[in-house]
Amino acid sequence: MAFWGRKKQFTRISVERLQPGMHISLAERWFDHPFILNEFTLASEQEISVIRAMGMTSVMWCAEASKAPPLAEAPASATPPPVDTAAQRQAAALLAAANAERDARRALALAARRKAAQAEQAYMGATQLLREAFAVIFSSPQSAIDKTMTLVSDATRAMSADGEVSLILLSDRLAQTNQYAHSVNVMLLSLLLGKACGLEHGVLQDMALGALLHDVGKLDVQDAAKLKPETERTRAEENFFRLHVEYGENFLKKLPALGSTARAALSMHHEHWDGSGYPRGLKGEALPLPASIVALVNRYDNLCNPLRIQDGVTPAEAMARIFKFENARYEPTLLARFIKVLGVYPPGTAVELSNGGLGMVVSINRADTLRPVLTLYAPDVPRDEAPTLDLARETEAKIVRAVRPGELLPEVREYLNARTRMVYFYARNDEG
């Protein structure tokens, strides 16, 4: 049963009555206890031993959120029980280990916040480059491409290097105020998937350029067509909207040195494996892998970041919709690899945890995409100091399910920054 953001009723109870399955709060000791959350469901006798070792004689207990009742109250005894020094030493060792883990988590959280700040600064610099490039894209096409290649080359080098790179979910205010968010998202996610598919560096770079430019033809499409959702366009408006691919191809004719991979990424970003796409209805092996990658990623990002905010779905829902209802459009192996790369819970997904907590996926672990990095909901902690949980390191916790933002109370959505728009950038793991 979930109580996300709803105030729970707590009763003080003796530590001697604790058992696994009880939901407790240690908020009164938030500054020095070693647990990930102030409020959680006890999972083991070891956790109870740590609480005892902290010198606590009572805690706050929530009956409605618990899976187990308290132990029966022990009868009063005239003589105190003998001191078990071996048990005390064991509990002290457990507390010391838990405190060390807490300090390591705090260091990781600080590093994650630094990394996110670096990624945000880098993103702002990248979009400024794009702004400058698109300002001269028709008057000086080659100059515009030269500017974009700075971003493309840096991103490709980072994403294709042997060292690990994190894909970071940034604040949605950057997407809401930036017209280039979709292009950057498609480029970075395409690089991530392309790397997983084994594409070599040169192909990755050309694909990234095509992904960044895939919608350049929309600059020639009237607002009446391009600013309407697909379901609301008239047939004439839809036909005109689809011309953006042809307009983009015409622009690329001004750049004869551009490689075939980049051209195909732009020309085929609306083509489908089953032949149902446009403009040429290409299908199957007629679609080069890099172009198929851009087409799949473009669809995914459009589901997460539609024209109207209210039409958006969560990343987990977008992944599920493509897999369940649109799978015929994409080459099966490619679709399976995309799910493996982003995970079942992509960045931007709110999730319920097995310990009763709630978190927001902020980045993926490329080594284990089923165990991403989360920002946790901890209302007793300032939002800018919210704990970070790396599920690849904290193996006792696991994700139970994805949670829609609408299930969260407003204060929880605000704390977790539950996004209405998704925007990503990368950070090297050796930075910060």
C-alpha positions as a printed NumPy array, in Angstrom:
array([[  0.   ,   0.   ,   0.   ],
       [  1.42 ,   3.384,  -0.958],
       [  1.228,   6.561,   1.097],
       [  3.425,   8.81 ,  -1.045],
       [  3.24 ,  12.296,   0.397],
       [  0.189,  11.534,   2.569],
       [  0.885,  12.175,   6.238],
       [  1.143,   8.927,   8.17 ],
       [  0.156,   8.334,  11.772],
       [  3.056,   7.233,  13.975],
       [  3.119,   5.807,  17.496],
       [  6.174,   5.599,  19.74 ],
       [  7.198,   2.041,  20.45 ],
       [ 10.019,   0.293,  22.314],
       [ 12.97 ,  -0.924,  20.255],
       [ 12.537,  -4.286,  21.991],
       [  9.233,  -4.776,  20.129],
       [ 10.7  ,  -4.273,  16.649],
       [ 10.755,  -6.992,  14.021],
       [ 11.298,  -7.068,  10.225],
       [  8.275,  -5.792,   8.3  ],
       [  7.513,  -2.894,  10.649],
       [  7.505,   0.594,   9.105],
       [  9.415,   3.069,  11.284],
       [ 10.725,   6.618,  11.269],
       [ 14.109,   7.795,  12.558],
       [ 13.525,  11.425,  11.596],
       [ 14.443,  12.574,  15.119],
       [ 17.962,  11.24 ,  14.456],
       [ 18.132,  12.233,  10.768],
       [ 21.555,  13.848,  11.216],
       [ 23.412,  10.79 ,  12.458],
       [ 21.605,   7.557,  11.663],
       [ 23.236,   5.388,   8.967],
       [ 20.147,   4.334,   6.997],
       [ 19.355,   5.514,   3.477],
       [ 15.964,   6.973,   4.439],
       [ 14.567,   8.479,   7.623],
       [ 11.414,   6.432,   7.137],
       [ 11.498,   2.836,   5.94 ],
       [ 10.285,  -0.712,   6.464],
       [ 12.649,  -2.868,   8.497],
       [ 14.094,  -5.638,   6.346],
       [ 16.325,  -7.584,   8.742],
       [ 17.326,  -8.248,  12.338],
       [ 20.667,  -6.6  ,  11.522],
       [ 18.921,  -3.258,  11.013],
       [ 17.297,  -3.606,  14.427],
       [ 20.697,  -4.367,  15.955],
       [ 22.083,  -1.166,  14.42 ],
       [ 19.213,   0.848,  15.956],
       [ 19.969,  -0.649,  19.348],
       [ 23.687,   0.092,  18.932],
       [ 22.813,   3.736,  18.311],
       [ 21.516,   3.811,  21.893],
       [ 17.898,   4.288,  20.874],
       [ 15.299,   2.792,  23.222],
       [ 12.247,   3.723,  21.164],
       [ 11.273,   4.705,  17.623],
       [  8.192,   5.962,  15.824],
       [  6.112,   3.176,  14.204],
       [  3.398,   3.4  ,  11.521],
       [  0.836,   0.589,  11.706],
       [ -0.904,   1.263,   8.381],
       [  2.323,   1.112,   6.354],
       [  3.706,  -1.962,   8.144],
       [  3.724,  -5.525,   6.881],
       [  4.19 ,  -6.996,  10.371],
       [  2.892,  -6.078,  13.861],
       [  5.092,  -5.306,  16.856],
       [  6.327,  -8.122,  19.044],
       [  4.399,  -8.734,  22.222],
       [  5.483,  -6.553,  25.093],
       [  7.802,  -8.448,  27.425],
       [  6.478,  -8.874,  30.987],
       [  8.073,  -6.666,  33.628],
       [ 10.959,  -8.328,  35.443],
       [ 12.284,  -7.566,  38.939],
       [ 15.861,  -8.25 ,  37.835],
       [ 17.346,  -6.868,  34.629],
       [ 18.515,  -9.453,  32.066],
       [ 22.281, -10.139,  31.968],
       [ 24.337,  -8.01 ,  29.578],
       [ 25.299,  -9.91 ,  26.438],
       [ 28.704,  -8.367,  25.716],
       [ 29.233, -10.48 ,  22.58 ],
       [ 25.935,  -9.214,  21.137],
       [ 26.913,  -5.65 ,  22.046],
       [ 30.241,  -5.987,  20.233],
       [ 28.507,  -7.429,  17.184],
       [ 25.943,  -4.61 ,  17.172],
       [ 28.721,  -2.009,  17.523],
       [ 30.536,  -3.532,  14.535],
       [ 27.319,  -3.446,  12.507],
       [ 26.809,   0.209,  13.431],
       [ 30.375,   1.101,  12.436],
       [ 29.942,  -0.63 ,   9.077],
       [ 26.575,   1.062,   8.514],
       [ 28.068,   4.48 ,   9.334],
       [ 30.877,   3.848,   6.86 ],
       [ 28.305,   2.965,   4.193],
       [ 26.369,   6.138,   5.04 ],
       [ 29.473,   8.28 ,   4.603],
       [ 30.206,   6.579,   1.277],
       [ 26.636,   7.24 ,   0.116],
       [ 26.905,  10.895,   1.053],
       [ 30.16 ,  11.201,  -0.891],
       [ 28.514,   9.564,  -3.9  ],
       [ 25.506,  11.867,  -3.615],
       [ 27.789,  14.897,  -3.54 ],
       [ 29.658,  13.595,  -6.586],
       [ 26.343,  12.967,  -8.374],
       [ 25.197,  16.54 ,  -7.691],
       [ 28.5  ,  17.88 ,  -9.004],
       [ 28.193,  15.701, -12.093],
       [ 24.636,  16.897, -12.735],
       [ 25.754,  20.527, -12.39 ],
       [ 28.604,  19.907, -14.834],
       [ 26.237,  18.208, -17.283],
       [ 23.826,  21.129, -17.059],
       [ 26.576,  23.645, -17.771],
       [ 27.818,  21.544, -20.691],
       [ 24.268,  21.244, -22.032],
       [ 23.789,  25.005, -21.936],
       [ 27.044,  25.47 , -23.818],
       [ 26.02 ,  22.866, -26.39 ],
       [ 22.647,  24.447, -27.049],
       [ 24.28 ,  27.861, -27.37 ],
       [ 26.428,  26.348, -30.13 ],
       [ 23.283,  25.043, -31.825],
       [ 21.599,  28.411, -31.506],
       [ 24.537,  30.039, -33.269],
       [ 24.633,  27.322, -35.913],
       [ 20.936,  27.484, -36.748],
       [ 21.088,  31.269, -36.985],
       [ 23.253,  30.894, -40.124],
       [ 22.075,  27.498, -41.342],
       [ 20.573,  28.815, -44.579],
       [ 22.889,  31.753, -45.21 ],
       [ 26.068,  29.797, -44.478],
       [ 25.323,  26.034, -44.331],
       [ 28.933,  24.871, -44.068],
       [ 29.66 ,  27.303, -41.254],
       [ 26.598,  25.974, -39.414],
       [ 27.769,  22.381, -39.83 ],
       [ 31.257,  23.279, -38.621],
       [ 29.722,  24.675, -35.422],
       [ 27.538,  21.603, -34.82 ],
       [ 30.5  ,  19.293, -35.423],
       [ 32.122,  20.603, -32.243],
       [ 29.204,  19.228, -30.248],
       [ 28.919,  16.063, -32.351],
       [ 32.618,  15.242, -32.097],
       [ 32.757,  15.781, -28.324],
       [ 29.627,  13.714, -27.708],
       [ 30.747,  10.882, -29.986],
       [ 34.201,  10.747, -28.449],
       [ 32.725,  10.624, -24.938],
       [ 29.992,   8.093, -25.686],
       [ 32.193,   5.757, -27.727],
       [ 35.209,   5.784, -25.385],
       [ 36.146,   2.73 , -23.353],
       [ 35.569,   4.588, -20.073],
       [ 32.084,   4.743, -18.599],
       [ 29.877,   7.752, -19.364],
       [ 26.668,   8.591, -17.503],
       [ 23.56 ,   9.859, -19.256],
       [ 22.191,  12.481, -16.846],
       [ 18.583,  13.614, -16.577],
       [ 18.541,  17.403, -16.297],
       [ 15.944,  19.848, -15.006],
       [ 12.889,  20.054, -17.257],
       [ 13.085,  23.865, -17.211],
       [ 15.911,  23.48 , -19.718],
       [ 13.59 ,  21.616, -22.097],
       [ 10.718,  24.032, -21.644],
       [ 12.873,  27.005, -22.627],
       [ 15.033,  25.36 , -25.28 ],
       [ 13.92 ,  24.484, -28.788],
       [ 16.939,  22.23 , -29.341],
       [ 16.198,  19.778, -26.506],
       [ 14.643,  17.175, -28.832],
       [ 17.56 ,  17.251, -31.275],
       [ 20.12 ,  16.856, -28.478],
       [ 18.105,  14.036, -26.879],
       [ 17.88 ,  12.142, -30.169],
       [ 21.597,  12.57 , -30.82 ],
       [ 22.673,  11.329, -27.366],
       [ 20.243,   8.417, -27.165],
       [ 21.196,   7.384, -30.709],
       [ 24.861,   7.376, -29.712],
       [ 24.065,   5.287, -26.658],
       [ 22.163,   2.734, -28.727],
       [ 24.651,   2.856, -31.597],
       [ 27.515,   2.089, -29.23 ],
       [ 25.556,  -0.905, -27.884],
       [ 25.037,  -2.085, -31.471],
       [ 28.777,  -2.073, -32.097],
       [ 28.943,   0.802, -34.585],
       [ 32.484,   2.061, -35.092],
       [ 33.497,   5.617, -34.226],
       [ 33.223,   7.145, -37.711],
       [ 29.74 ,   5.737, -38.277],
       [ 28.653,   6.867, -34.819],
       [ 29.824,  10.396, -35.533],
       [ 28.049,  10.606, -38.888],
       [ 24.875,   9.165, -37.358],
       [ 25.057,  11.701, -34.526],
       [ 25.267,  14.568, -36.996],
       [ 22.264,  13.241, -38.912],
       [ 20.357,  12.81 , -35.633],
       [ 21.13 ,  16.382, -34.611],
       [ 19.914,  17.701, -37.985],
       [ 17.026,  15.257, -38.521],
       [ 14.312,  17.924, -38.14 ],
       [ 16.078,  20.79 , -39.925],
       [ 13.43 ,  20.652, -42.669],
       [ 10.764,  21.75 , -40.178],
       [ 12.203,  25.242, -40.414],
       [ 10.417,  25.441, -43.79 ],
       [  7.089,  24.052, -42.519],
       [  4.332,  26.462, -41.556],
       [  3.372,  26.631, -37.877],
       [ -0.217,  25.626, -38.712],
       [  1.089,  22.168, -39.576],
       [  4.09 ,  21.626, -37.339],
       [  2.599,  22.991, -34.111],
       [ -0.434,  20.728, -34.178],
       [ -0.445,  17.205, -32.723],
       [ -0.566,  14.504, -35.401],
       [ -4.091,  13.481, -34.378],
       [ -5.437,  16.998, -35.   ],
       [ -3.89 ,  17.773, -38.379],
       [ -6.045,  17.842, -41.472],
       [ -4.943,  15.61 , -44.346],
       [ -3.534,  18.66 , -46.119],
       [ -1.639,  19.734, -42.991],
       [ -0.285,  16.207, -42.496],
       [  0.924,  16.06 , -46.093],
       [  2.605,  19.419, -45.686],
       [  4.151,  18.372, -42.379],
       [  5.629,  15.246, -43.965],
       [  7.432,  17.438, -46.476],
       [  9.882,  18.379, -43.719],
       [ 11.888,  15.299, -44.671],
       [ 12.168,  16.418, -48.289],
       [ 13.029,  19.959, -47.194],
       [ 15.772,  18.537, -44.988],
       [ 17.146,  16.498, -47.896],
       [ 17.198,  19.635, -50.044],
       [ 19.209,  21.408, -47.366],
       [ 21.76 ,  18.592, -47.276],
       [ 22.317,  19.002, -51.022],
       [ 24.162,  22.193, -50.107],
       [ 26.677,  20.03 , -48.234],
       [ 28.142,  17.628, -50.794],
       [ 30.873,  16.454, -48.413],
       [ 28.357,  15.143, -45.894],
       [ 28.531,  11.354, -45.473],
       [ 25.834,   8.884, -46.495],
       [ 25.157,   7.818, -42.903],
       [ 24.192,  11.338, -41.859],
       [ 22.026,  11.732, -44.987],
       [ 20.226,   8.438, -44.349],
       [ 19.568,   9.357, -40.7  ],
       [ 17.752,  12.5  , -41.821],
       [ 16.   ,  10.954, -44.827],
       [ 14.734,   7.868, -43.   ],
       [ 13.906,   9.05 , -39.495],
       [ 10.198,   8.398, -40.17 ],
       [ 10.638,   5.109, -42.058],
       [  9.582,   1.823, -40.424],
       [ 10.799,  -1.754, -40.537],
       [  7.34 ,  -2.926, -41.706],
       [  7.145,  -0.362, -44.526],
       [  4.461,   1.78 , -42.857],
       [  6.614,   4.879, -42.594],
       [  7.289,   7.829, -44.886],
       [  8.3  ,   9.404, -47.203],
       [  9.209,   6.332, -49.31 ],
       [  7.718,   3.427, -47.391],
       [ 11.084,   1.683, -47.152],
       [ 11.175,  -1.54 , -45.168],
       [ 13.4  ,  -4.243, -43.749],
       [ 16.958,  -4.458, -45.009],
       [ 16.476,  -1.307, -47.099],
       [ 16.915,   0.627, -43.857],
       [ 20.544,   1.032, -42.718],
       [ 21.092,   0.351, -39.034],
       [ 22.114,   3.93 , -38.099],
       [ 18.955,   5.309, -39.733],
       [ 16.819,   2.721, -37.925],
       [ 18.426,   3.737, -34.642],
       [ 17.556,   7.41 , -35.178],
       [ 13.98 ,   6.508, -36.189],
       [ 13.42 ,   4.47 , -33.016],
       [ 14.978,   7.052, -30.711],
       [ 13.058,   9.863, -32.418],
       [  9.764,   8.073, -31.736],
       [ 10.673,   7.412, -28.11 ],
       [ 11.603,  11.036, -27.428],
       [  8.496,  12.336, -29.193],
       [  6.342,  10.203, -26.889],
       [  8.115,  11.585, -23.818],
       [  8.264,  15.167, -25.137],
       [  5.193,  15.819, -27.325],
       [  4.052,  19.215, -28.538],
       [  1.556,  19.483, -25.7  ],
       [  2.797,  18.663, -22.213],
       [ -0.482,  17.003, -21.241],
       [ -0.032,  14.44 , -24.037],
       [  3.302,  13.214, -22.676],
       [  3.87 ,   9.808, -21.141],
       [  6.531,   8.668, -18.703],
       [  9.714,   7.117, -20.105],
       [  8.629,   3.704, -18.809],
       [  5.239,   4.09 , -20.505],
       [  6.867,   5.212, -23.75 ],
       [  9.088,   2.14 , -23.729],
       [  6.11 ,  -0.129, -22.987],
       [  3.976,   1.434, -25.727],
       [  6.636,   0.983, -28.38 ],
       [  7.333,  -2.592, -27.294],
       [  3.679,  -3.67 , -27.026],
       [  1.877,  -1.707, -29.734],
       [  4.46 ,  -0.437, -32.22 ],
       [  6.987,  -3.274, -32.269],
       [  6.326,  -4.117, -35.943],
       [  7.802,  -0.743, -36.894],
       [ 11.268,  -1.62 , -35.651],
       [ 13.766,  -4.392, -36.275],
       [ 13.255,  -6.867, -33.382],
       [ 16.895,  -7.14 , -32.316],
       [ 17.29 ,  -3.365, -32.333],
       [ 14.17 ,  -2.864, -30.22 ],
       [ 15.314,  -5.463, -27.679],
       [ 18.73 ,  -3.804, -27.456],
       [ 17.135,  -0.376, -26.938],
       [ 15.171,  -1.703, -23.969],
       [ 18.326,  -3.265, -22.574],
       [ 20.291,  -0.028, -23.014],
       [ 17.772,   2.286, -21.331],
       [ 16.38 ,  -0.311, -18.969],
       [ 12.824,  -0.968, -17.972],
       [ 12.975,   2.237, -15.921],
       [ 14.618,   4.933, -18.083],
       [ 15.751,   8.278, -16.636],
       [ 12.745,  10.373, -15.633],
       [ 10.759,   7.456, -14.224],
       [  9.418,   7.689, -10.667],
       [  9.661,   4.328,  -8.926],
       [  8.488,   2.583,  -5.775],
       [ 11.191,   0.725,  -3.844],
       [ 11.049,  -2.52 ,  -1.925],
       [ 11.95 ,  -0.699,   1.315],
       [  8.862,   1.496,   1.042],
       [ 10.735,   4.464,  -0.404],
       [ 10.115,   6.468,  -3.536],
       [ 12.695,   7.713,  -6.002],
       [ 13.275,   9.298,  -9.382],
       [ 15.592,   7.62 , -11.871],
       [ 18.185,  10.239, -12.782],
       [ 20.779,   8.184, -14.633],
       [ 21.346,   4.664, -15.866],
       [ 24.101,   2.263, -14.959],
       [ 25.389,   1.103, -18.325],
       [ 26.839,  -1.998, -16.682],
       [ 23.445,  -2.951, -15.173],
       [ 20.501,  -1.009, -16.601],
       [ 18.026,  -2.761, -14.291],
       [ 19.635,  -1.   , -11.337],
       [ 19.743,   2.746, -12.095],
       [ 20.749,   5.71 ,  -9.945],
       [ 17.893,   7.39 ,  -8.068],
       [ 17.168,  10.594,  -6.222],
       [ 15.156,   9.601,  -3.151],
       [ 12.137,  11.297,  -1.635],
       [ 13.232,  12.324,   1.872],
       [ 10.957,  15.161,   3.051],
       [ 12.989,  15.688,   6.247],
       [ 16.064,  16.509,   4.161],
       [ 16.397,  19.724,   2.085],
       [ 15.652,  19.031,  -1.576],
       [ 19.075,  20.176,  -2.772],
       [ 20.597,  17.615,  -0.371],
       [ 18.243,  14.769,  -1.314],
       [ 19.943,  11.387,  -0.933],
       [ 21.159,   9.564,  -4.006],
       [ 20.823,   5.799,  -4.235],
       [ 22.873,   3.745,  -6.686],
       [ 21.019,   0.446,  -6.909],
       [ 24.088,  -1.205,  -8.414],
       [ 25.842,  -0.638,  -5.072],
       [ 22.888,  -0.895,  -2.663],
       [ 21.812,  -4.366,  -3.685],
       [ 19.322,  -4.889,  -0.844],
       [ 16.893,  -2.364,  -2.333],
       [ 15.081,  -3.013,  -5.581],
       [ 12.459,  -1.352,  -7.737],
       [  8.929,  -2.676,  -7.269],
       [  7.196,  -0.701, -10.021],
       [  7.081,   2.551, -11.967],
       [  4.828,   5.299, -10.591],
       [  2.965,   7.872, -12.666],
       [  3.528,  11.497, -11.6  ],
       [ -0.25 ,  11.803, -11.153],
       [ -0.056,   9.304,  -8.29 ],
       [  2.189,  11.663,  -6.34 ],
       [  0.988,  14.507,  -4.181],
       [  2.147,  17.957,  -5.373],
       [  4.821,  18.295,  -2.681],
       [  6.309,  14.922,  -3.659],
       [  6.326,  15.83 ,  -7.366],
       [  8.03 ,  19.101,  -6.549],
       [ 10.629,  17.474,  -4.295],
       [ 11.542,  14.838,  -6.876],
       [ 11.216,  17.302,  -9.759],
       [  8.883,  14.869, -11.54 ],
       [  9.443,  16.037, -15.093],
       [  6.884,  17.102, -17.661],
       [  9.713,  17.234, -20.217],
       [ 12.795,  15.039, -20.476],
       [ 16.185,  16.461, -21.342],
       [ 19.509,  14.608, -21.158],
       [ 23.182,  15.278, -21.358],
       [ 26.258,  13.221, -20.645],
       [ 29.   ,  13.363, -18.064],
       [ 32.201,  11.362, -17.964],
       [ 32.451,   9.243, -14.849],
       [ 35.957,  10.478, -14.13 ],
       [ 34.695,  14.05 , -13.783],
       [ 33.914,  15.441, -10.361]])
